[in-house]
Amino acid sequence: MSDMRGRDSLQISLLWVVVLSSALAVAYVSHVCRQKYDQLTALEREKNQLQVAYGKYLLEQSAWGSLQRIETMAMEGLDMHSPQPQEIIMVKQ
């Protein structure tokens, strides 16, 4: 009879160890999950900021490369002008 009690007590002790280790594993995994979610949120914020910056860059690039701006700079900075019809020379091969 005492052998049965010792065996039952060992099984109960083993069961408690398994339950406690399972509880600790759940707590650890929950902690890691929260950390990863925080990282994901930070990366999404950074992605949104980069998308806004890229949109501004595209607008600035299109403004700097507009034909009207280039023509104005050529006229003012380089003293260039559109050719008059008499200034156009046709070259034949």
Secondary structure, 3 states (H helix, E strand, C coil): CHHHHHHHHHHHHHHHHHHHHHHHHHHHHHHHHHHHHHHHHHHHHHHHHHHHHHHHHHHHHHHHCCHHHHHHHHHHHCCCCCCCHHHCCCCCC
